Amino acid sequence: MQIYWTKINKIIEETPEVKTYLLDCPEDFTWEEGAHTHFALKGFNAGDKPNRSLVRHMSISTLPYENSIGITTRIREQCSEFKAILRNLEAGHEVALFKTNSNVPLRREDKNIYLLSSGVGLATFRPLVLDYFDHADSVNQLHSLNIDSSKNFLFTNIFESSPDKKFTSQFVDNRQDYYDEVANLATDKGGLFYIVGSDEFLVQNIEILLEQGIKPEQIILDKHEQRRTEFLSV
């Protein structure tokens, strides 16, 4: 397993609780839209066994042409050891990346694509939207629906409806409106539905989609195949 050590180049405060850490790109580090990586803090591999409390599974919120690896995360006042350490890091500090993969690349099958996310889960979809804007080949249209009860919505400069680009973006701040809209979107029986959020959020969305007649193969989760199968067996 290759571990890439790199430095924090810049920290962006997206909202009072959400930060994006922009990391320098190691020379041969590559990724595609929808990628996730293992993001580790210094000392995680200092002992005989990796210290898992210093490692998190994170989405990459940027594309390679942006020349930075973006890690966007929510850090609340009461948080884990990992987040507490991360909150105090500054530009120039070292972090590690390993086991990078993508479960949710943009499927170009001449269908409508719906991106369903909760809170900072939107970071996973930011690269998909940018990739779609760059070339919309074989995607009919793209629709993003995000729920964030904080009302501090993320990436509003990118997630802005654009009829010319066949892109629609919706933000809601309560569950009732969100799930009503999911059921409404599911009237498109041929669409592809991407879901990113907590496990509970995934289950609730999957239940609605399946009830509406959406088939499991139309539902894309940021999970490896075995976990995906478990979720879709609800």
Helices and strands as residue ranges (DSSP letters): E 4-13, E 18-23, E 35-41, G 52-54, E 55-59, G 64-66, E 69-74, H 81-87, E 94-102, E 111-118, G 119-121, H 122-134, E 139-147, G 163-165, E 167-172, H 175-185, E 192-196, H 199-211, G 216-218, E 219-221, H 225-231
